């Protein structure tokens, strides 16, 4: 009893791969960001981890600007 055929597995893998890459990219970017807004950074890290597919995308679109604005 196979839950997925090979074609279905490849399709799901290819559609989810960009979101997984964005999530890891967001976590790495958050770890490298030096800011005094530690609570904002913690919020974004928790959001990216708890909402993995959408969180990474939201951070890269909005969070980087928020952290840079708080630093200025």
Backbone bond lengths (Angstrom), bond angles and torsions (degrees), N, CA, C in turn:
res aa  C-N    CA-C-N  psi(-1)  N-CA   C-N-CA  omega(-1)  CA-C   N-CA-C  phi
1 X - - - 1.441 - - 1.533 109.57 -
2 X 1.284 116.61 102.84 1.455 123.30 -178.83 1.525 108.07 -99.31
3 X 1.348 117.79 124.58 1.463 119.16 -178.24 1.527 113.04 -70.17
4 X 1.316 117.47 -30.73 1.455 121.91 -179.90 1.515 109.93 -129.02
5 X 1.310 114.97 146.72 1.460 118.48 168.33 1.532 106.93 -82.10
6 X 1.293 116.70 167.64 1.464 120.29 -179.66 1.526 110.86 -63.08
7 X 1.313 117.26 -38.81 1.466 120.96 179.78 1.534 110.63 -64.50
8 X 1.320 117.91 -41.48 1.458 120.98 178.72 1.524 110.88 -67.05
9 X 1.315 116.84 -40.15 1.454 121.15 178.82 1.527 111.26 -61.95
10 X 1.315 116.97 -45.84 1.468 121.19 179.87 1.525 110.35 -64.16
11 X 1.321 117.39 -39.93 1.460 121.21 179.14 1.526 110.98 -63.07
12 X 1.317 117.52 -47.93 1.464 121.38 179.00 1.524 110.26 -63.63
13 X 1.307 117.36 -41.46 1.463 121.58 179.45 1.525 111.01 -62.05
14 X 1.315 117.37 -46.28 1.465 120.41 -177.70 1.521 112.42 -68.14
15 X 1.326 117.63 -32.88 1.463 119.71 178.33 1.524 112.33 -76.99
16 X 1.323 118.12 -29.86 1.459 119.94 -178.17 1.526 112.79 -90.05
17 X 1.309 118.86 -18.89 1.461 121.93 -178.00 1.532 113.60 -57.30
18 X 1.335 120.18 -46.53 1.476 118.51 179.21 1.528 113.25 -60.20
19 X 1.327 117.18 -37.17 1.457 119.69 -179.93 1.526 111.47 -70.08
20 X 1.302 117.38 -36.48 1.468 120.85 177.12 1.526 110.03 -66.47
21 X 1.310 116.97 -41.66 1.465 121.05 178.04 1.529 110.00 -63.43
22 X 1.342 117.67 -42.57 1.461 120.61 178.48 1.531 111.49 -63.04
23 X 1.316 117.15 -37.95 1.455 120.98 179.34 1.522 110.80 -64.03
24 X 1.331 117.05 -47.74 1.461 119.74 178.89 1.522 111.78 -66.18
25 X 1.323 116.69 -36.97 1.460 120.73 178.11 1.535 109.85 -63.10
26 X 1.320 117.05 -41.91 1.459 120.98 179.20 1.527 110.89 -64.50
27 X 1.328 117.78 -42.09 1.465 120.68 179.67 1.527 110.74 -64.83
28 X 1.315 117.42 -41.87 1.464 121.13 178.10 1.518 110.67 -65.34
29 X 1.334 116.81 -43.23 1.458 120.67 179.21 1.530 111.05 -63.60
30 X 1.320 116.81 -40.30 1.467 120.65 177.14 1.524 111.36 -63.03
31 X 1.314 117.06 -39.23 1.464 119.46 -178.82 1.524 111.64 -69.90
32 X 1.303 118.07 -26.62 1.464 121.67 -179.58 1.526 113.04 -88.24
33 X 1.321 117.34 -18.11 1.453 121.02 -177.43 1.521 110.17 -72.29
34 X 1.327 115.72 125.23 1.457 120.81 177.11 1.525 107.18 -102.68
35 X 1.319 115.27 114.89 1.455 120.18 -177.95 1.509 110.16 -146.54
36 X 1.321 115.98 156.46 1.456 121.04 176.16 1.530 110.67 -86.89
37 X 1.318 117.49 -12.22 1.465 122.41 -179.57 1.527 109.06 -84.01
38 X 1.320 116.15 70.37 1.461 121.16 -172.97 1.526 111.71 -67.07
39 X 1.348 117.57 -35.51 1.468 119.90 179.70 1.524 111.17 -67.79
40 X 1.308 116.98 -37.97 1.461 120.67 177.20 1.522 110.25 -66.26
41 X 1.300 116.50 -41.25 1.460 121.10 178.12 1.531 110.34 -63.63
42 X 1.331 116.84 -42.46 1.462 120.98 178.27 1.529 110.85 -63.83
43 X 1.335 117.26 -41.16 1.459 121.23 177.48 1.524 110.64 -59.04
44 X 1.325 116.67 -47.65 1.464 119.44 -178.84 1.522 111.75 -65.04
45 X 1.311 117.04 -38.55 1.459 120.31 178.26 1.528 110.69 -63.77
46 X 1.320 117.26 -44.86 1.466 120.99 177.90 1.522 110.66 -63.62
47 X 1.319 117.22 -40.63 1.469 121.23 -179.80 1.531 110.84 -64.64
48 X 1.316 116.54 -43.53 1.468 120.54 -179.68 1.527 110.90 -64.88
49 X 1.327 116.81 -38.89 1.463 119.76 -178.21 1.529 111.54 -75.54
50 X 1.326 117.15 -41.00 1.464 120.26 -176.20 1.527 113.52 -79.11
51 X 1.319 117.14 -26.45 1.467 121.68 177.59 1.525 107.19 -124.48
52 X 1.342 116.86 74.34 1.458 119.79 -165.22 1.531 116.30 -61.06
53 X 1.296 119.36 -45.57 1.459 119.02 -174.38 1.523 112.22 -73.50
54 X 1.303 116.99 -45.60 1.460 120.77 -177.87 1.524 111.21 -84.34
55 X 1.327 116.80 -32.22 1.460 121.03 -176.94 1.514 113.79 -61.23
56 X 1.316 116.92 -44.25 1.465 120.02 179.10 1.513 112.35 -63.48
57 X 1.313 115.87 -41.07 1.458 120.34 178.79 1.526 111.11 -66.38
58 X 1.331 117.02 -43.67 1.468 120.80 178.76 1.523 111.24 -62.76
59 X 1.322 116.65 -41.97 1.468 118.82 179.18 1.520 111.13 -61.70
60 X 1.328 116.94 -46.39 1.460 119.04 -176.79 1.529 111.81 -68.64
61 X 1.323 117.60 -27.67 1.464 119.92 178.47 1.526 112.33 -83.69
62 X 1.348 118.01 -40.06 1.451 121.08 -172.01 1.534 113.89 -117.93
63 X 1.300 117.62 -38.74 1.465 121.73 -172.04 1.506 114.88 -66.02
64 X 1.299 117.21 -37.38 1.468 119.57 -179.97 1.516 110.46 -62.74
65 X 1.341 116.77 -39.57 1.471 120.91 178.70 1.521 110.61 -66.58
66 X 1.329 117.10 -39.63 1.466 121.34 -179.28 1.523 110.00 -64.79
67 X 1.326 117.63 -44.79 1.461 119.88 179.64 1.514 112.51 -66.09
68 X 1.315 117.77 -37.56 1.460 120.56 178.31 1.532 110.48 -69.27
69 X 1.337 116.81 -36.91 1.472 120.49 179.55 1.525 109.71 -67.63
70 X 1.338 118.72 -38.37 1.458 121.68 -179.86 1.530 110.69 -68.29
71 X 1.319 117.39 -27.96 1.461 121.19 -178.81 1.525 110.50 -74.06
72 X 1.323 116.77 -32.39 1.471 120.29 -176.02 1.505 112.76 -74.17
